[in-house]
Amino acid sequence: MISMAWFLSGVSLLCLSGAAAGVLNRKSAFASLTLALLGSLFAAAVSAGVWLGFFSPGEPFVIPLNLWQGLNSNSSLPPLQLTFGMDTLSAFFTFLVAAFSALVAIYSFKALDAEHYRPYQHWISTAFNLFAWTTILVILARDGFSLLLSLELMTLSFGYLVLYKHYWATDAPDRFDEDHQYRYRIAPQVYLMISHTSTAFLLLAVLLLSIHAGSTTFHDWNQQRTSWQGTLPALVFLLALIGLGIRAGLTPAHIWVSLVHPSSPTTTHALSLGIAIKVAIYLMYRFFFEFLPPQAWWGYALLAIAVVTAFVNVWYAISSHDLKEALAYHSIENIGIICAGIGLGLIFRGRVPELALLGLLASLYHLLNHAVFKGLLYLATGAIDNLTHQNVEIDRLGGLIHRYRFTSSMFLVGSFAIAGFPPLNGFISEWLTLKTGLEGLAYLGNSSPLLFVAVLLSMFLLVTSFALTAFCFYKMAGVALLGLPRLPESERQDWEPDDVPLSMKTVMGLMAALCLLLGIFPAWVAPQLAKALQPLGITGETIAWSLTLVTPESIPAAQPGLPALVGLLLVTLFVHALLIFAMRRAFRVPVRRVPAPWNCGESLAKPPFHQFSSGGLSYSLRKLFAFLNTSAMQSPDYLPARLPLSQSEDFPQETVEVFRLAYNRITARLLRFSDAFALWLQNGDIRRYMTYV
């Protein structure tokens, strides 16, 4: 049995010591990252043991505050305290946060030595320690006050990371154009406003739950979940959905993600966008299944929002010309896929519990898979960022696979995984999500034709999103990695001559191996994930039935002979590589290299004009929605709504982020109304002022 007091004290001591080390030692981040690594490994080991059932967690750790106990002895207010505990669900999420924090720490030892990080590495490591620690606190919180306090601390710690590009643009204004300087200046403000708006809605939901249960603890909320009456559960659901949807980036609240996260250090993206943004998903599991009695219409509402989120964000990812921005949009697209599984779980929770569990299992599996392949993509992008000295615009790269073979290969593995190609992990969880919907269609077809059509349309939009994801990474990887360099040699002189150091390669290689293993062995992974869902009231019989749908026979890419076949293929490739290496060493055959392939005598002096651009590849798709680009200039850009795709003076291309455009117009109208109202209040009439008194 694990003592929560000792566990939380150990993690807090190591992470806070790491933060202090970053403040005290401004010349190096080594000590700070080492303590972050030790704290993360400790948290990962303990939480993995609880999740997999090797040992049980102890009683929740309670820190009484007693702020108002002495004010009124007859007060009916619940005691104010901080409560932290662990079950299998929180242990799984704690393991993810801690494991990825450890990997990011190892990666950052060398990554933060880059020129653009060196002046700020001490406070990046400080904020990283605080961010990992507060994220774990949110997951371990066991009462409403602890949850809200931890969320605010998490917001502040990540907000400190978002200041990185703002500080850099302030210190070196000549390095960035006006558009990027504006983006980096408003990113911290946007993040704080969005986060506090989310917390405000969540605060209302927490207050209603606490009033109903007469307590702020999660245990009492769960005990009173069956005593709700009237429309109050629906109100709490809507408040929680809005609050958590804003924090997760569900459409139309996705507008902040692609603006805020590229302003933070790329080394931390694997944790922030790969894991920490899924804290909202963790709280959805808690609120929708543990604290409230699920209703079917909640599932239909969440499913509709989820599939729209997936489709809209993959569309803007295709239109993006920046690697970081495109990956941020894809993170929200995958949040939509995860929420689609949760929505299917809500739909069938009271009808077919087995299908509900399958939907939750699919969402949890995709959450894990997305953390792995998106973490790999962010780490590879961070490596490209370091190697090219902050050049991550797709049309300014090209030919990277010839210069940085390992990093480019890792990006390709992540691209194949997120595109859903078997036998990599992205295919498995996407297939399970579709399988839940298809199994549910067989049930809904006999009971409700209208709902049948709704779920069928949702599955169609999901499949469309999967296909568009494959096209998007074909564009990103093809333009950025393959072909010839798109910049002249004079502009590539400061690029690094060699690939990234061994520590960064090791972390990326481990993530790539996980992409393969999670795709080959779903029949082993699924039962372990089912253990994490037990706190949501899932019975053993339901788990046993649902796992029959995750057998190798039910997954086309996981047939019984596939692991042996893949293993044989890997061994064959390894043997062939050894033979080729031995023959080249033995015979030393000279290799004649030419600068470029024969092209019928045409000069390739300007290679960018002889290759497809990212805007050219996506043009045919963007043309379908050209009507959205007509009125962008008629709105103020509080948030940058125009996304340029080409710098060409003859053929400029841009797309419009219609949700940011709508936000700008709403903001402009609110400002005009507030100005008019203020003028009405203060019009200089002394009689009106006396009326106010």
C-alpha positions as CSV (number, residue, x, y, z in Angstrom):
1,M,0.0,0.0,0.0
2,I,1.3,3.4,-1.0
3,S,1.1,6.3,1.5
4,M,-0.3,9.3,-0.4
5,A,1.3,11.6,2.1
6,W,4.8,10.2,1.3
7,F,4.2,10.0,-2.4
8,L,2.9,13.5,-2.8
9,S,5.6,14.8,-0.5
10,G,8.3,13.1,-2.5
11,V,7.1,14.4,-5.9
12,S,6.6,17.9,-4.5
13,L,10.0,18.0,-2.9
14,L,11.8,16.9,-6.1
15,C,9.9,19.1,-8.5
16,L,10.0,22.2,-6.3
17,S,13.7,21.6,-5.6
18,G,14.1,21.5,-9.4
19,A,12.3,24.7,-9.8
20,A,14.4,26.3,-7.1
21,A,17.6,25.0,-8.8
22,G,16.6,26.7,-12.0
23,V,16.1,30.0,-10.2
24,L,19.4,29.8,-8.2
25,N,21.6,28.6,-11.1
26,R,21.0,30.9,-14.0
27,K,23.9,29.5,-16.1
28,S,22.8,25.9,-16.5
29,A,19.6,23.9,-16.4
30,F,21.4,20.6,-15.6
31,A,20.5,20.4,-11.9
32,S,16.9,21.6,-12.5
33,L,16.3,19.0,-15.2
34,T,18.0,16.2,-13.2
35,L,15.6,16.8,-10.3
36,A,12.7,17.0,-12.7
37,L,13.8,13.6,-14.1
38,L,14.1,12.0,-10.7
39,G,10.7,13.3,-9.6
40,S,9.1,12.2,-12.8
41,L,10.6,8.7,-12.6
42,F,9.5,8.3,-9.0
43,A,5.9,9.4,-9.8
44,A,5.8,7.2,-12.9
45,A,7.0,4.1,-11.0
46,V,4.5,4.5,-8.2
47,S,1.5,5.4,-10.4
48,A,2.2,2.5,-12.9
49,G,2.2,0.1,-9.9
50,V,-1.2,1.4,-8.8
51,W,-2.6,1.4,-12.4
52,L,-1.5,-2.1,-13.2
53,G,-2.6,-3.5,-9.8
54,F,0.8,-4.3,-8.3
55,F,-0.1,-2.4,-5.1
56,S,-3.0,-0.4,-3.8
57,P,-3.0,3.3,-3.0
58,G,-3.5,4.4,0.5
59,E,-6.2,6.7,2.0
60,P,-6.5,10.2,0.5
61,F,-4.0,12.7,1.9
62,V,-6.0,15.5,3.6
63,I,-4.5,18.9,4.5
64,P,-7.1,20.8,6.7
65,L,-7.0,24.6,6.3
66,N,-9.7,25.6,8.8
67,L,-9.9,29.1,7.5
68,W,-13.4,29.8,8.7
69,Q,-13.8,27.3,11.5
70,G,-13.2,29.8,14.2
71,L,-15.5,32.5,12.7
72,N,-18.7,30.8,13.4
73,S,-19.0,27.5,15.2
74,N,-22.6,27.0,14.0
75,S,-21.6,27.5,10.3
76,S,-23.0,25.0,7.9
77,L,-20.2,25.5,5.4
78,P,-18.2,22.4,4.6
79,P,-14.7,22.3,6.0
80,L,-12.1,23.8,3.7
81,Q,-9.3,21.4,3.0
82,L,-7.0,20.1,0.4
83,T,-7.6,16.4,-0.5
84,F,-5.3,14.3,-2.8
85,G,-5.8,10.6,-3.6
86,M,-5.2,8.0,-6.3
87,D,-7.3,5.3,-8.0
88,T,-6.6,3.4,-11.2
89,L,-7.9,6.2,-13.5
90,S,-5.8,9.0,-11.9
91,A,-2.9,6.6,-11.6
92,F,-3.0,6.0,-15.4
93,F,-3.0,9.8,-16.1
94,T,-0.4,10.4,-13.5
95,F,1.8,7.8,-15.2
96,L,1.4,9.5,-18.6
97,V,2.3,12.9,-17.2
98,A,5.3,11.6,-15.2
99,A,6.6,9.3,-18.0
100,F,6.4,12.1,-20.6
101,S,8.0,14.6,-18.2
102,A,10.9,12.2,-17.7
103,L,11.3,11.8,-21.5
104,V,11.1,15.6,-22.0
105,A,13.7,16.1,-19.3
106,I,16.1,13.7,-20.9
107,Y,15.5,15.3,-24.3
108,S,16.0,18.8,-22.9
109,F,19.5,18.2,-21.5
110,K,20.9,18.8,-25.0
111,A,18.0,20.5,-26.6
112,L,18.2,23.5,-24.2
113,D,21.8,24.0,-25.3
114,A,20.6,25.5,-28.5
115,E,21.5,29.2,-29.1
116,H,17.9,30.5,-28.9
117,Y,17.3,28.6,-25.6
118,R,20.5,29.3,-23.8
119,P,19.7,32.7,-22.3
120,Y,16.4,31.4,-21.0
121,Q,17.1,27.8,-20.1
122,H,17.1,28.4,-16.4
123,W,13.6,29.7,-16.2
124,I,12.3,27.2,-18.9
125,S,13.5,24.4,-16.6
126,T,11.9,26.1,-13.6
127,A,8.6,26.5,-15.3
128,F,8.8,22.9,-16.6
129,N,9.2,21.6,-13.1
130,L,6.3,23.6,-11.9
131,F,4.1,22.6,-14.9
132,A,4.7,18.9,-14.4
133,W,4.1,19.2,-10.6
134,T,0.9,21.2,-10.9
135,T,-0.5,18.9,-13.7
136,I,0.0,15.9,-11.3
137,L,-1.7,17.8,-8.6
138,V,-4.8,18.4,-10.8
139,I,-5.0,14.7,-11.5
140,L,-4.6,13.7,-7.9
141,A,-7.1,16.3,-6.5
142,R,-10.0,14.7,-4.6
143,D,-12.2,17.7,-3.8
144,G,-13.5,20.8,-5.6
145,F,-11.3,23.3,-3.8
146,S,-8.1,21.3,-4.5
147,L,-9.1,20.9,-8.1
148,L,-9.7,24.6,-8.8
149,L,-6.6,25.6,-6.9
150,S,-4.4,23.1,-8.8
151,L,-5.9,24.2,-12.1
152,E,-5.0,27.8,-11.4
153,L,-1.5,26.8,-10.4
154,M,-1.2,24.8,-13.6
155,T,-2.4,27.8,-15.7
156,L,0.2,30.1,-14.1
157,S,3.0,27.6,-14.6
158,F,2.3,27.1,-18.3
159,G,1.6,30.8,-18.8
160,Y,5.2,31.3,-17.7
161,L,6.3,29.0,-20.5
162,V,4.2,30.9,-23.0
163,L,6.1,34.1,-22.2
164,Y,9.2,32.6,-23.8
165,K,8.7,33.8,-27.3
166,H,7.4,37.2,-26.0
167,Y,10.6,37.7,-24.1
168,W,12.7,36.6,-27.0
169,A,10.9,38.9,-29.4
170,T,11.3,41.8,-27.0
171,D,15.1,41.1,-26.6
172,A,15.7,40.5,-30.3
173,P,13.0,42.5,-32.3
174,D,14.9,42.3,-35.5
175,R,14.5,38.5,-35.5
176,F,10.8,38.5,-36.0
177,D,8.4,40.4,-38.3
178,E,5.5,42.5,-37.0
179,D,3.0,39.7,-37.4
180,H,5.0,37.3,-35.3
181,Q,5.8,39.9,-32.7
182,Y,2.1,40.6,-32.3
183,R,1.3,36.9,-32.0
184,Y,3.9,36.4,-29.3
185,R,2.8,39.5,-27.4
186,I,-0.9,38.5,-27.2
187,A,-0.4,34.7,-26.7
188,P,0.1,34.9,-22.8
189,Q,-2.9,37.3,-22.5
190,V,-5.1,35.0,-24.7
191,Y,-4.1,31.9,-22.7
192,L,-4.8,33.5,-19.3
193,M,-8.2,34.8,-20.5
194,I,-9.2,31.5,-22.0
195,S,-8.1,29.5,-18.9
196,H,-9.9,31.8,-16.5
197,T,-13.0,31.7,-18.6
198,S,-12.8,27.9,-18.5
199,T,-12.3,27.9,-14.7
200,A,-15.3,30.2,-14.2
201,F,-17.7,27.7,-15.8
202,L,-16.0,24.9,-14.0
203,L,-16.4,26.8,-10.7
204,L,-20.2,27.0,-11.2
205,A,-20.3,23.3,-11.9
206,V,-18.3,22.6,-8.7
207,L,-20.5,24.8,-6.6
208,L,-23.7,23.1,-7.8
209,L,-22.1,19.7,-7.1
210,S,-21.0,20.8,-3.7
211,I,-24.4,22.3,-2.8
212,H,-26.2,19.1,-3.9
213,A,-23.9,16.8,-2.0
214,G,-23.3,19.1,1.0
215,S,-19.6,18.5,0.6
216,T,-16.7,19.4,-1.7
217,T,-15.2,15.9,-1.8
218,F,-15.3,13.7,-4.9
219,H,-16.4,10.8,-2.8
220,D,-19.5,12.5,-1.6
221,W,-20.3,13.8,-5.1
222,N,-20.2,10.2,-6.3
223,Q,-22.4,9.0,-3.4
224,Q,-25.1,11.5,-4.3
225,R,-25.0,11.0,-8.1
226,T,-28.3,9.0,-8.1
227,S,-30.2,11.6,-6.1
228,W,-30.3,14.3,-8.7
229,Q,-33.7,15.5,-9.8
230,G,-35.1,17.8,-12.5
231,T,-32.8,19.6,-14.9
232,L,-30.0,20.3,-12.5
233,P,-27.8,17.4,-13.8
234,A,-28.1,18.8,-17.3
235,L,-27.1,22.2,-16.1
236,V,-24.0,20.9,-14.4
237,F,-23.2,18.9,-17.5
238,L,-23.5,21.9,-19.7
239,L,-21.4,24.0,-17.4
240,A,-18.7,21.3,-17.2
241,L,-18.8,20.7,-20.9
242,I,-18.3,24.4,-21.7
243,G,-15.5,24.8,-19.1
244,L,-13.7,21.6,-20.0
245,G,-14.4,22.1,-23.7
246,I,-12.7,25.5,-23.6
247,R,-9.7,24.1,-21.9
248,A,-9.5,21.1,-24.2
249,G,-9.9,23.3,-27.3
250,L,-13.2,21.9,-28.6
251,T,-14.6,23.9,-31.5
252,P,-15.4,26.8,-31.4
253,A,-13.0,27.3,-28.5
254,H,-10.1,25.9,-30.5
255,I,-9.0,29.4,-31.5
256,W,-6.4,29.7,-28.7
257,V,-4.5,26.5,-29.1
258,S,-2.6,27.2,-32.4
259,L,-1.9,30.7,-31.2
260,V,-0.7,30.0,-27.7
261,H,1.3,26.8,-27.9
262,P,3.8,27.8,-30.7
263,S,4.8,30.6,-28.3
264,S,6.1,28.2,-25.7
265,P,9.4,26.3,-26.0
266,T,9.2,23.5,-28.5
267,T,11.0,21.1,-26.1
268,T,7.9,21.2,-23.8
269,H,5.3,20.7,-26.5
270,A,5.3,16.9,-26.1
271,L,4.2,17.5,-22.5
272,S,1.8,20.5,-23.0
273,L,0.0,19.4,-26.1
274,G,0.7,15.7,-25.9
275,I,-0.4,15.2,-22.3
276,A,-1.4,18.2,-20.2
277,I,-4.2,19.4,-22.6
278,K,-5.8,16.0,-21.9
279,V,-6.3,16.9,-18.2
280,A,-9.7,18.3,-19.5
281,I,-10.4,14.8,-20.9
282,Y,-9.6,13.2,-17.5
283,L,-12.1,15.6,-15.9
284,M,-14.7,14.7,-18.5
285,Y,-14.5,11.1,-17.4
286,R,-14.9,12.2,-13.8
287,F,-17.8,14.7,-14.3
288,F,-19.8,12.8,-16.9
289,F,-19.6,9.3,-15.5
290,E,-18.6,9.5,-11.8
291,F,-20.3,12.6,-10.5
292,L,-23.4,12.7,-12.7
293,P,-25.9,10.2,-13.9
294,P,-25.2,10.0,-17.7
295,Q,-28.0,10.7,-20.1
296,A,-28.1,9.7,-23.8
297,W,-28.6,13.2,-25.2
298,W,-25.4,14.3,-23.5
299,G,-23.6,11.8,-25.7
300,Y,-25.2,13.1,-28.9
301,A,-24.3,16.6,-28.0
302,L,-20.7,15.7,-27.2
303,L,-20.4,13.5,-30.3
304,A,-21.6,16.3,-32.6
305,I,-19.1,18.8,-31.1
306,A,-16.4,16.2,-31.3
307,V,-16.7,15.3,-35.0
308,V,-17.0,19.0,-35.9
309,T,-13.9,19.7,-33.9
310,A,-12.0,16.9,-35.7
311,F,-13.1,18.0,-39.2
312,V,-12.6,21.7,-38.7
313,N,-9.1,21.4,-37.1
314,V,-7.8,19.0,-39.7
315,W,-9.0,21.4,-42.3
316,Y,-7.0,24.3,-40.7
317,A,-4.0,22.0,-40.3
318,I,-4.0,21.4,-44.1
319,S,-4.2,25.2,-44.6
320,S,-1.3,25.9,-42.2
321,H,2.3,26.4,-43.5
322,D,4.0,26.2,-40.1
323,L,5.0,22.9,-38.6
324,K,4.2,24.0,-35.0
325,E,0.9,25.6,-35.9
326,A,-0.2,22.6,-38.0
327,L,0.6,20.1,-35.2
328,A,-1.3,22.3,-32.7
329,Y,-4.4,22.0,-35.0
330,H,-3.9,18.3,-35.3
331,S,-3.8,18.0,-31.5
332,I,-7.3,19.4,-31.3
333,E,-8.4,17.2,-34.1
334,N,-7.3,14.2,-32.1
335,I,-9.0,15.7,-29.0
336,G,-12.2,15.5,-31.1
337,I,-11.6,11.8,-31.9
338,I,-11.1,11.1,-28.2
339,C,-14.3,13.0,-27.3
340,A,-16.2,11.1,-30.0
341,G,-15.4,7.9,-28.0
342,I,-16.6,9.5,-24.8
343,G,-19.8,10.7,-26.6
344,L,-20.5,7.1,-27.8
345,G,-19.9,6.0,-24.2
346,L,-22.5,8.4,-22.9
347,I,-25.0,7.4,-25.7
348,F,-24.9,3.7,-24.8
349,R,-24.2,3.9,-21.0
350,G,-27.8,3.3,-20.1
351,R,-28.7,1.1,-23.1
352,V,-25.8,-1.2,-23.9
353,P,-23.1,-0.9,-21.2
354,E,-20.7,-3.1,-23.2
355,L,-20.7,-0.7,-26.1
356,A,-20.3,2.2,-23.7
357,L,-17.2,0.6,-22.3
358,L,-15.9,0.0,-25.8
359,G,-16.3,3.7,-26.6
360,L,-14.5,4.7,-23.4
361,L,-11.8,2.1,-24.1
362,A,-11.4,3.5,-27.7
363,S,-11.1,7.0,-26.4
364,L,-8.6,6.0,-23.7
365,Y,-6.6,4.0,-26.3
366,H,-6.5,7.0,-28.7
367,L,-5.6,9.3,-25.8
368,L,-2.5,7.0,-25.2
369,N,-1.7,6.7,-28.9
370,H,-2.0,10.4,-29.5
371,A,0.3,11.1,-26.6
372,V,2.9,8.8,-28.1
373,F,2.8,9.7,-31.8
374,K,2.2,13.4,-31.3
375,G,4.9,13.4,-28.7
376,L,7.2,11.9,-31.3
377,L,6.2,14.5,-33.9
378,Y,6.8,17.4,-31.4
379,L,10.2,16.1,-30.4
380,A,11.1,15.7,-34.1
381,T,9.9,19.2,-34.8
382,G,11.9,20.5,-31.8
383,A,14.9,18.8,-33.3
384,I,14.3,20.5,-36.7
385,D,13.7,23.7,-34.8
386,N,17.2,23.4,-33.2
387,L,19.0,22.2,-36.3
388,T,17.6,24.9,-38.6
389,H,17.8,27.7,-35.9
390,Q,14.0,28.3,-35.6
391,N,13.0,27.7,-39.2
392,V,9.9,25.6,-39.1
393,E,8.0,27.1,-42.0
394,I,7.2,24.2,-44.3
395,D,8.0,26.0,-47.5
396,R,11.4,27.1,-46.2
397,L,12.6,23.6,-45.5
398,G,12.8,20.7,-48.0
399,G,15.5,18.1,-48.4
400,L,15.9,17.5,-44.7
401,I,16.0,13.8,-45.0
402,H,19.3,14.0,-47.0
403,R,20.9,16.1,-44.3
404,Y,19.3,14.9,-41.0
405,R,18.4,11.3,-41.7
406,F,17.5,10.2,-38.2
407,T,15.3,13.2,-37.2
408,S,13.5,13.0,-40.6
409,S,12.9,9.3,-40.2
410,M,11.4,9.8,-36.8
411,F,9.1,12.5,-38.2
412,L,8.0,10.1,-40.9
413,V,7.2,7.3,-38.4
414,G,5.1,9.8,-36.4
415,S,3.4,10.9,-39.6
416,F,2.5,7.3,-40.6
417,A,1.2,6.7,-37.1
418,I,-1.1,9.7,-36.9
419,A,-2.3,9.1,-40.4
420,G,-3.6,5.7,-39.2
421,F,-1.4,3.3,-41.3
422,P,-1.2,-0.2,-39.9
423,P,0.6,-1.7,-38.1
424,L,1.3,1.5,-36.2
425,N,-0.8,2.6,-33.2
426,G,-3.0,5.3,-34.7
427,F,-4.9,2.7,-36.7
428,I,-5.9,0.6,-33.7
429,S,-7.7,3.3,-31.7
430,E,-9.3,4.9,-34.8
431,W,-10.6,1.5,-35.8
432,L,-12.0,0.9,-32.2
433,T,-13.8,4.3,-32.3
434,L,-15.4,3.4,-35.7
435,K,-16.2,-0.1,-34.5
436,T,-18.1,1.3,-31.5
437,G,-20.1,3.5,-33.8
438,L,-20.8,0.6,-36.3
439,E,-21.8,-1.7,-33.5
440,G,-24.1,1.0,-32.2
441,L,-25.7,1.6,-35.6
442,A,-26.9,-2.0,-35.5
443,Y,-28.6,-1.3,-32.2
444,L,-30.0,2.2,-33.2
445,G,-31.3,1.0,-36.5
446,N,-34.0,-1.0,-34.8
447,S,-35.0,1.7,-32.2
448,S,-34.5,5.2,-33.7
449,P,-34.0,5.9,-37.4
450,L,-33.2,9.6,-36.7
451,L,-30.5,8.8,-34.2
452,F,-29.2,6.1,-36.6
453,V,-28.7,8.8,-39.2
454,A,-27.0,11.2,-36.7
455,V,-24.5,8.6,-35.6
456,L,-23.9,7.5,-39.2
457,L,-23.2,11.1,-40.3
458,S,-20.8,11.4,-37.3
459,M,-18.9,8.3,-38.4
460,F,-18.7,9.7,-42.0
461,L,-17.2,12.9,-40.7
462,L,-14.7,11.0,-38.6
463,V,-13.6,8.9,-41.6
464,T,-13.3,12.0,-43.7
465,S,-11.1,13.5,-40.9
466,F,-8.9,10.4,-40.9
467,A,-8.4,10.7,-44.7
468,L,-7.7,14.4,-44.5
469,T,-5.1,13.8,-41.8
470,A,-3.3,11.4,-44.1
471,F,-3.3,14.0,-46.9
472,C,-2.1,16.7,-44.5
473,F,1.0,14.7,-43.3
474,Y,1.7,13.7,-46.9
475,K,1.9,17.4,-47.6
476,M,3.9,18.3,-44.4
477,A,6.4,15.4,-44.6
478,G,6.7,15.6,-48.4
479,V,7.4,19.3,-48.6
480,A,9.5,19.7,-45.5
481,L,11.6,16.5,-45.7
482,L,11.8,15.3,-49.3
483,G,13.0,16.9,-52.5
484,L,15.6,19.6,-52.7
485,P,16.3,22.4,-50.2
486,R,13.9,25.3,-50.8
487,L,16.3,28.0,-49.5
488,P,19.5,29.0,-51.3
489,E,22.8,27.9,-49.7
490,S,23.5,31.3,-48.4
491,E,20.4,31.2,-46.1
492,R,21.3,27.7,-44.9
493,Q,24.8,28.4,-43.7
494,D,23.8,28.6,-40.1
495,W,22.0,25.3,-40.1
496,E,23.7,22.6,-38.1
497,P,26.0,20.2,-40.1
498,D,25.1,17.1,-38.1
499,D,22.0,15.6,-36.7
500,V,20.9,16.0,-33.0
501,P,22.9,14.4,-30.1
502,L,22.4,10.9,-28.9
503,S,20.2,11.7,-25.9
504,M,17.6,13.4,-28.2
505,K,17.8,10.5,-30.7
506,T,17.3,7.9,-27.9
507,V,14.1,9.6,-26.7
508,M,12.7,9.9,-30.3
509,G,13.7,6.2,-31.0
510,L,11.9,5.0,-27.9
511,M,8.7,6.9,-28.9
512,A,8.9,5.4,-32.4
513,A,9.2,1.9,-30.9
514,L,6.1,2.6,-28.8
515,C,4.2,3.6,-31.9
516,L,4.9,0.1,-33.3
517,L,4.4,-1.9,-30.1
518,L,1.0,-0.2,-29.3
519,G,-0.1,-1.1,-32.8
520,I,1.0,-4.7,-32.7
521,F,-0.2,-5.7,-29.3
522,P,-3.7,-4.2,-28.8
523,A,-5.0,-7.4,-27.2
524,W,-2.6,-6.9,-24.3
525,V,-2.9,-3.1,-24.1
526,A,-6.7,-3.0,-24.0
527,P,-7.1,-5.0,-20.7
528,Q,-4.6,-2.8,-19.0
529,L,-6.5,0.3,-20.1
530,A,-9.8,-1.3,-18.9
531,K,-8.3,-1.3,-15.4
532,A,-8.1,2.5,-15.5
533,L,-11.9,2.7,-16.2
534,Q,-13.0,0.7,-13.1
535,P,-13.6,3.8,-10.9
536,L,-16.3,4.9,-13.4
537,G,-18.6,2.0,-12.3
538,I,-17.6,-0.5,-15.0
539,T,-18.3,-4.1,-13.9
540,G,-16.1,-7.0,-14.5
541,E,-18.7,-8.7,-16.8
542,T,-19.0,-5.6,-18.9
543,I,-15.2,-5.4,-19.2
544,A,-15.0,-9.1,-20.2
545,W,-17.6,-8.8,-22.9
546,S,-16.1,-5.6,-24.4
547,L,-12.6,-7.0,-24.5
548,T,-13.9,-9.7,-26.8
549,L,-14.3,-6.9,-29.4
550,V,-10.6,-6.0,-29.0
551,T,-9.3,-9.5,-29.8
552,P,-6.8,-9.9,-32.6
553,E,-9.5,-11.5,-34.7
554,S,-11.6,-8.4,-34.6
555,I,-8.8,-6.0,-35.6
556,P,-7.7,-6.3,-39.3
557,A,-4.2,-4.9,-38.5
558,A,-3.7,-7.2,-35.5
559,Q,-4.1,-10.7,-36.8
560,P,-2.4,-13.5,-34.8
561,G,0.4,-13.9,-37.2
562,L,1.1,-10.2,-37.6
563,P,3.6,-9.8,-34.6
564,A,5.6,-12.7,-35.9
565,L,5.5,-11.4,-39.4
566,V,6.6,-7.9,-38.3
567,G,9.3,-9.4,-36.2
568,L,10.5,-11.5,-39.1
569,L,10.5,-8.4,-41.3
570,L,12.5,-6.4,-38.8
571,V,15.0,-9.2,-38.4
572,T,15.3,-9.4,-42.2
573,L,15.9,-5.7,-42.6
574,F,18.5,-5.8,-39.8
575,V,20.4,-8.7,-41.4
576,H,20.3,-7.0,-44.8
577,A,21.6,-3.8,-43.3
578,L,24.4,-5.7,-41.7
579,L,25.3,-7.4,-45.0
580,I,25.3,-4.1,-46.9
581,F,27.5,-2.5,-44.2
582,A,29.9,-5.4,-44.3
583,M,30.1,-5.5,-48.1
584,R,30.8,-1.8,-48.2
585,R,33.5,-2.1,-45.6
586,A,35.0,-5.1,-47.3
587,F,35.1,-3.8,-50.9
588,R,34.9,-0.1,-50.3
589,V,33.2,0.5,-53.7
590,P,33.5,4.2,-54.5
591,V,30.2,6.0,-54.8
592,R,29.7,8.7,-57.4
593,R,27.4,11.4,-56.3
594,V,25.8,14.0,-58.5
595,P,24.3,17.3,-57.1
596,A,20.8,16.7,-58.6
597,P,19.0,14.2,-61.0
598,W,19.1,14.8,-64.7
599,N,16.2,17.1,-65.8
600,C,16.5,17.4,-69.6
601,G,19.0,20.2,-69.3
602,E,16.7,22.6,-67.4
603,S,18.5,24.7,-64.8
604,L,17.6,24.1,-61.1
605,A,19.2,27.3,-59.9
606,K,15.9,28.2,-58.1
607,P,14.7,24.9,-56.7
608,P,11.6,26.3,-54.8
609,F,10.0,27.3,-58.1
610,H,10.5,23.7,-59.5
611,Q,8.8,21.9,-56.6
612,F,5.3,21.8,-55.2
613,S,4.7,24.2,-52.4
614,S,2.5,23.4,-49.4
615,G,-0.1,25.9,-50.6
616,G,-0.1,24.4,-54.1
617,L,-0.7,20.9,-52.7
618,S,-3.7,22.0,-50.6
619,Y,-5.1,24.4,-53.2
620,S,-7.7,22.1,-54.6
621,L,-9.1,21.4,-51.2
622,R,-9.0,25.0,-50.1
623,K,-10.8,26.0,-53.3
624,L,-13.9,24.2,-52.0
625,F,-14.2,26.7,-49.1
626,A,-13.0,29.8,-51.0
627,F,-16.2,31.6,-50.1
628,L,-15.0,31.8,-46.5
629,N,-12.1,34.1,-47.5
630,T,-14.1,37.0,-48.8
631,S,-14.6,39.4,-45.9
632,A,-11.5,38.9,-43.7
633,M,-10.3,42.5,-44.2
634,Q,-13.5,44.0,-42.8
635,S,-12.8,42.9,-39.3
636,P,-10.2,44.1,-36.8
637,D,-7.5,41.5,-35.9
638,Y,-7.7,41.2,-32.2
639,L,-6.8,37.6,-32.9
640,P,-4.9,37.0,-36.2
641,A,-7.6,35.6,-38.5
642,R,-5.8,35.7,-41.8
643,L,-3.4,32.8,-42.2
644,P,-0.9,33.6,-45.1
645,L,0.1,30.6,-47.2
646,S,2.4,32.2,-49.7
647,Q,4.7,35.2,-49.6
648,S,4.5,35.6,-53.4
649,E,3.7,39.1,-54.6
650,D,2.2,37.9,-57.8
651,F,0.1,35.1,-56.4
652,P,-0.5,35.7,-52.7
653,Q,-2.5,33.0,-50.9
654,E,-4.2,33.1,-47.5
655,T,-7.0,31.4,-45.7
656,V,-9.3,32.7,-43.1
657,E,-9.8,31.3,-39.6
658,V,-13.6,31.9,-39.5
659,F,-13.9,31.3,-35.8
660,R,-11.3,33.8,-35.0
661,L,-13.0,36.2,-37.4
662,A,-16.3,35.7,-35.6
663,Y,-14.5,36.3,-32.3
664,N,-13.0,39.5,-33.6
665,R,-16.4,40.8,-34.8
666,I,-18.2,39.9,-31.6
667,T,-15.4,41.6,-29.6
668,A,-15.7,44.7,-31.8
669,R,-19.4,44.9,-31.3
670,L,-19.1,44.4,-27.5
671,L,-16.5,47.2,-27.4
672,R,-18.8,49.5,-29.4
673,F,-21.7,48.7,-27.1
674,S,-19.6,49.3,-24.0
675,D,-18.4,52.6,-25.4
676,A,-21.9,53.7,-26.1
677,F,-23.1,52.6,-22.7
678,A,-20.3,54.4,-21.0
679,L,-21.1,57.6,-22.9
680,W,-24.7,57.2,-21.8
681,L,-23.7,56.8,-18.2
682,Q,-21.3,59.7,-18.3
683,N,-22.9,62.3,-20.5
684,G,-22.1,65.3,-18.4
685,D,-25.6,65.8,-17.1
686,I,-25.4,66.7,-13.4
687,R,-29.0,65.5,-12.8
688,R,-28.2,62.0,-14.0
689,Y,-25.1,62.0,-11.7
690,M,-27.3,63.0,-8.7
691,T,-29.7,60.2,-9.6
692,Y,-26.8,57.7,-9.4
693,V,-26.1,59.0,-5.9
